[in-house]
C-alpha cells in the first residue's frame, strides 16, 4: 500500500486545502486510518490521501460518503460546492460534469497536450505561466479530471495532437521525457487511441484551434472549443456536425496509432535518459 507523505496543506490558502485538512482532522479525531476510512466511504486509500493533501478535488459522491462514514452531519457536502467554485472556473464546470458522464471523447490539440493526458509537472508548468493565485488548486483540479480513466466503464477516448506539441519541451527535458512516457503508456489501453499529425503536414483544419467532442449514452453530442480567456461548450447540431467532419479529416491526415507511437518514441529517444 502506498501512502503519500509530505507537509499538510495550509488551510488558509484555499478551500481545497481547507477541505483536506478538515478531513484529516475529523478522521484523526475519530481514530480512523486512511485505509479504514476509505473502506467506510467506498473509495481508495490513495484518494483519501490525495484529498487530504489537496492533490485531488473530491467528487460530490465522495463528499456525501465522507459525511456518512464520519457522521459529519453534512459538513463535507456543504463544503463541496465552495471547493468546486474555487478549483474550477465557473465556465469550465459544465465541461467537467460532461466529461464524467461521457462514453466517448474526441480531442484535438495543436499547441499543448490535452489536459486529460498531462502529467502533474507538465500541467503545473503550463498553468504557472499565467501566474494564478490558486496554482495548486488548478493543478489538483486538472489531475482530478483524469479520474474518468479509473471508471470501470471508462470512456472511449481519441486524441489527435500536432507533432509540434511534442517538440515544445514544456518544463524542460526531464518533465517532457516523463510526459512522453505517459503518452506511450496511455496509448496502449484498448479504449484510448492517440494519433500524431506529422509536421510534414503543413496545413490542416485543426489550425483553427483546439476542440473536443463528447458523446453520451443518451442525448446529443457536445462540442467544447478552447478560447483565450475561456472556452465555449455547445450542443448546437450544426456546430457539432462541422466539428465531427473536421475530426474525421484530422484522423485521415494523422499517422496511424502504431506509427504515432513510433514517432513519440523517437522524440523520447532524442531527449536521452
C-alpha positions in Angstrom: 0.0 0.0 0.0 1.4 3.4 -1.0 0.8 6.4 1.3 1.6 9.8 0.1 3.6 11.8 2.6 4.6 15.4 2.9 3.6 18.5 4.8 -0.1 19.1 5.4 -1.6 21.9 3.2 -2.1 25.3 4.7 -5.9 25.5 5.2 -5.8 29.3 4.9 -4.5 29.1 1.3 -7.6 27.7 -0.4 -10.9 25.9 0.1 -9.5 22.7 -1.3 -6.7 22.8 1.3 -9.3 23.6 4.0 -11.4 20.6 2.9 -8.4 18.3 3.1 -7.3 19.5 6.5 -10.8 19.2 7.8 -11.0 15.6 6.5 -7.6 14.8 8.2 -8.7 16.5 11.4 -12.0 14.7 11.8 -10.6 11.3 10.6 -7.8 11.5 13.2 -10.1 12.6 15.9 -12.2 9.5 15.3 -9.1 7.3 15.4 -9.5 6.1 11.8 -6.7 5.3 9.4 -6.9 6.5 5.8 -7.3 2.8 4.8 -10.2 2.3 7.2 -12.0 5.5 6.2 -11.6 4.5 2.5 -13.4 1.3 3.1 -16.2 3.1 5.0 -16.5 5.7 2.3 -16.4 3.3 -0.7 -13.2 4.8 -2.1 -9.4 4.1 -2.0 -6.7 4.9 0.5 -4.9 6.7 -2.3 -7.9 9.0 -2.9 -8.2 9.8 0.8 -4.5 10.6 0.9 -4.7 12.9 -2.1 -7.8 14.7 -1.0 -6.2 15.4 2.5 -3.0 16.7 0.7 -5.2 18.9 -1.6 -3.9 17.0 -4.6 -7.4 15.9 -5.8 -10.7 17.6 -5.9 -13.4 15.5 -4.1 -16.4 14.4 -6.0 -19.9 15.1 -4.8 -20.4 11.4 -4.1 -17.2 11.3 -2.1 -18.3 14.3 0.0 -21.6 12.6 0.8 -19.9 9.3 1.6 -17.4 11.0 3.9 -20.3 12.6 5.8 -21.9 9.3 6.3 -18.7 7.5 7.2 -17.6 10.2 9.7 -21.1 11.1 10.9 -20.2 14.7 10.0 -23.8 16.0 9.7 -23.4 17.2 6.1 -20.2 19.1 6.8 -18.3 17.9 3.6 -21.4 18.2 1.4 -21.7 21.9 2.4 -18.0 22.5 1.6 -18.2 20.7 -1.7 -19.8 23.4 -3.9 -17.4 26.0 -2.5 -14.5 23.8 -3.3 -15.7 23.3 -6.9 -16.2 27.0 -7.5 -12.7 27.8 -6.3 -10.9 24.9 -8.1 -12.6 25.3 -11.5 -13.6 28.5 -13.4 -17.4 28.8 -13.5 -17.5 28.5 -17.3 -15.5 25.2 -17.1 -17.6 23.4 -14.5 -20.2 22.2 -17.1 -17.4 20.5 -19.1 -16.1 18.7 -16.1 -19.5 17.3 -15.4 -19.9 16.3 -19.1 -16.5 14.5 -19.1 -17.6 12.5 -16.1 -20.7 11.1 -17.9 -19.3 10.9 -21.4 -19.0 7.5 -23.1 -16.7 8.9 -25.8 -14.3 11.8 -26.0 -12.6 13.0 -29.2 -9.9 15.7 -28.6 -7.6 17.7 -30.9 -4.8 19.9 -29.6 -2.3 21.8 -31.7 -0.4 23.8 -29.0 -0.1 21.7 -25.8 -1.1 18.2 -24.8 -4.7 17.6 -23.8 -5.3 18.1 -20.1 -6.6 14.5 -19.8 -3.1 13.2 -20.7 -0.9 15.7 -18.9 1.4 14.7 -16.1 1.3 16.7 -12.9 4.6 18.5 -13.7 3.6 19.3 -17.3 0.3 20.7 -16.1 2.0 22.7 -13.4 4.4 24.3 -15.9 1.5 25.2 -18.3 -0.7 26.6 -15.5 2.1 28.5 -13.8 2.8 30.7 -16.8 -0.5 32.6 -16.2 0.7 33.3 -12.6 -2.6 32.3 -10.9 -3.2 32.9 -7.2 -4.5 29.3 -6.8 -1.9 27.3 -8.8 -2.0 24.2 -6.6 -5.8 24.0 -6.7 -5.7 24.3 -10.5 -3.1 21.5 -10.8 -5.2 19.3 -8.5 -8.3 20.1 -10.5 -6.6 19.1 -13.8 -5.3 15.9 -12.3 -8.7 15.1 -10.9 -10.3 15.2 -14.4 -8.2 12.2 -15.2 -10.2 10.1 -12.7 -12.5 9.2 -15.7 -9.9 6.7 -16.7 -10.3 4.9 -13.3 -14.0 4.1 -14.0 -14.9 0.5 -14.8 -16.8 1.9 -17.8 -14.1 4.4 -18.8 -15.0 6.4 -21.9 -13.5 5.6 -25.3 -11.1 8.4 -26.0 -9.4 9.5 -29.2 -6.6 12.1 -29.1 -5.1 13.8 -32.1 -2.1 16.0 -31.5 0.1 18.1 -33.8 3.7 16.9 -33.8 4.9 20.4 -32.9 3.4 19.8 -29.5 5.9 17.1 -28.9 8.7 19.4 -29.9 7.7 22.0 -27.3 9.6 20.8 -24.3 7.4 22.2 -21.6 9.1 22.2 -18.3 12.5 21.1 -19.7 13.7 17.7 -21.0 13.1 15.8 -17.7 9.5 16.8 -17.5 8.9 16.2 -21.2 10.6 12.8 -21.0 8.1 11.7 -18.3 5.3 13.2 -20.3 6.1 11.3 -23.5 6.4 8.1 -21.5 2.9 8.9 -20.2 1.6 9.3 -23.7 3.0 5.9 -24.8 1.5 4.2 -21.8 -1.9 5.9 -22.3 -2.0 4.8 -26.0 -1.6 1.1 -25.0 -5.0 1.0 -23.4 -7.6 -0.6 -25.7 -10.1 2.2 -25.1 -7.6 5.0 -25.9 -6.3 6.0 -29.4 -3.5 8.5 -29.9 -2.6 9.9 -33.3 0.0 12.4 -34.3 -0.2 14.8 -37.2 3.4 14.9 -38.5 5.0 18.2 -39.1 5.3 17.4 -42.8 1.6 18.1 -43.0 1.9 21.9 -43.3 -1.8 22.8 -43.1 -4.8 21.0 -41.7 -8.3 22.1 -40.4 -7.1 21.9 -36.8 -5.0 25.0 -37.2 -8.2 27.0 -36.4 -7.9 25.8 -32.8 -8.3 23.1 -30.2 -11.6 21.4 -29.6 -13.3 18.4 -28.0 -16.3 16.3 -28.9 -18.1 14.4 -26.2 -20.6 11.6 -26.8 -23.2 10.1 -24.4 -25.5 7.1 -24.0 -28.5 9.4 -24.3 -28.7 12.9 -25.8 -26.8 14.8 -28.4 -23.1 15.1 -28.7 -21.5 18.2 -27.2 -18.7 20.4 -28.6 -16.2 22.2 -26.5 -14.0 24.8 -28.2 -10.9 26.3 -26.4 -10.6 30.0 -26.2 -8.0 32.6 -25.0 -9.9 33.8 -21.9 -12.4 30.9 -21.6 -13.8 28.0 -23.6 -17.2 27.6 -25.0 -19.5 24.5 -24.8 -22.4 23.9 -27.1 -24.8 21.2 -28.3 -25.8 23.1 -31.5 -26.2 20.3 -34.1 -24.8 22.4 -36.9 -21.6 23.2 -35.0 -21.2 19.7 -33.7 -21.6 18.3 -37.2 -18.9 20.6 -38.6 -16.6 19.6 -35.7 -17.2 15.9 -36.3 -16.4 16.4 -40.0 -13.2 18.3 -39.1 -12.2 15.5 -36.7 -12.7 12.9 -39.5 -10.4 14.9 -41.7 -7.8 15.2 -39.0 -7.8 11.5 -38.4 -7.2 10.9 -42.1 -4.2 13.3 -42.1 -2.7 11.8 -38.9 -0.3 8.9 -38.7 -1.8 5.5 -37.6 -1.8 4.8 -33.9 1.2 2.5 -34.3 3.2 4.9 -36.4 2.3 7.7 -34.0 3.7 5.6 -31.1 6.9 5.2 -33.1 7.1 8.9 -33.6 6.6 9.6 -29.9 9.3 7.1 -29.2 11.7 8.8 -31.5 11.1 12.1 -29.7 11.5 10.4 -26.4 14.8 8.9 -27.6 16.1 12.3 -28.6 15.6 13.5 -25.1 18.0 10.9 -23.8 17.9 9.2 -20.4 
